[in-house]
Structures are given as C-alpha cells and as structure tokens.
C-alpha cells in the first residue's frame, strides 16, 4: 500500500508563491506517474500538473507558466512550485500516484493540503 503525504499549503496573497511537497512511502517514484490535482468548493477535481517516469510533464492551461512540477526520486518526493498565485487557485491540492501494470491499475491519493489565495 502506497501512502502519500502532502504539505506546504497555506494562506498567501495574490501574486505570491508556495511550494507543495508530496512524500511517498517507499521507492515508488520510478514506477508511477505523479500528479497534482486540485478541487475547489463546488467544483470537480481537476488535474493541475503531472510528471511521468520518463521526465515528461504536462500542465493545465490555467497554470502553464506559473506552476512547475518536479520529482526527486532519491527523496521519494514530488513538488509543485506555484508562482504568481491567483485567487482562483484556491483549492485543496491532492497528490496522486498512478500506474498501470500487468493489466491492473494502481491509483493512490494523499489527504490533501489547503491552498488559499487572498485578493
């Protein structure tokens, strides 16, 4: 069983920055696509950024140029650097680990960390 623990959320003014961290139990980053999702009140959970095992990344259009996902496999940690934050970035941010292997899907979530951006 994989456990993911997020940290780094908080309250920040618009234009500010935060860095979220997600520490995974065990050395899984070499095998899983790691992603950050967010869910704002009354909205569906959406993908913010993802990083594959091969090093490719992709971002939601709304965060391109402002957010950066990175992974440190040695530390079993994935980061989300968030700059130029906007009030619409306010949400609970979740870390996700996803893998398809031998016909099975492995999908794990962290507990979430709140990010609040004030105007």
N, C-alpha and C positions, 0 to 999 in steps of 0.2 A: 504494500500500500504506500503510495506516494503522498507525502504531506508538503503543502506549500504554505509559507508564512510571509505575508506582506507587511511592510512597514514603510514609514516615510510620509504618510498623508498628513493633512493638517489644513489650517486656515491661512490663506495668502491673499494679498491684494492683487487686483488685476495688473498684469504686466510682470508679475513676479515669477519665481521658479520653485519647483520642488523636484526631488528625486525619490522615486519609489524603488523599493528593493523587494525581491521575492527570493527567499531562500528555500531550496528544495531539500527534502530528506534523501540522502543517497545520491549517488553519481548518475543522475538521470539526464542531465542536460545534453549529453552526447547522443541521446536516443529520441528526444522529444522535441517537437515544435513547441516553443514557448511563446505565450501571448499575453497581452494585457487587454482586458475588456473593461468597460465601464457601464454603469447603469444609473441613470438619473431618475428622480422620483417621477412615477407615471410613465416612464419610457421603457422600451425593451433594452436588454443588454446588447451592447454593440462592441465589435472589435475595434480596438484603438491601434494596436501595433502587434506584429508577430515577427519572430526570428526563427528561421529553420536551422536544422543541424548543419547545413552547408554554409550558413552565414548570410543567406538572403534575408532581407527584411521587407515588410510592407506595412503601409500606414493607411489609416482612414484619411480621406481627403481633408477632413476638418482639422487634422493635427499635423499634416505634412509641413515640414519646415520649422516646426515648433517643438515636436517631441522626437526623442531618439531612444530606441530600444537597443540594449546591448546585453551580452551574456558573458559571464566569467565562469567557464566550465570548472576551473580548478576550485572555485569557491561555491559551486552549485548555486549560483545566484544570477538572477536576471534583473536588470534595471530598466526603469523608464525615466529618462530625463525630460522634464516638462518645463519649457520656457515660454515666455510671453503668454502666460495663462490668462484665460478669459472667463468671465462668469459662467458662460455656457459649458465650460469644462468641469463644472461642479457635478460630482457623481461619486458613487462608491466604485473604486477601481479594484478589479479582481485579476489575479494571476492565474494562468491556465497552462497546463502541460498536456499535450495531445500526441498520441502515437497510434498508428495502425501497424499491427504486427501479426503475421500468421492468421489473417482473417479476423482478428479481434481489434476492437477499438478500446484504447486506454485513454481516459479523459479525467483529469483531476483539476480541482479548483481550490484556491485559497479562501480565506474567510472574508477578505475584502478590507480595504482601507479607505476612509472617507477623505475626499479632497473637496474643499470649499474655497471658491474664489469670490472675493467680495469686489463690488464695483466701486 
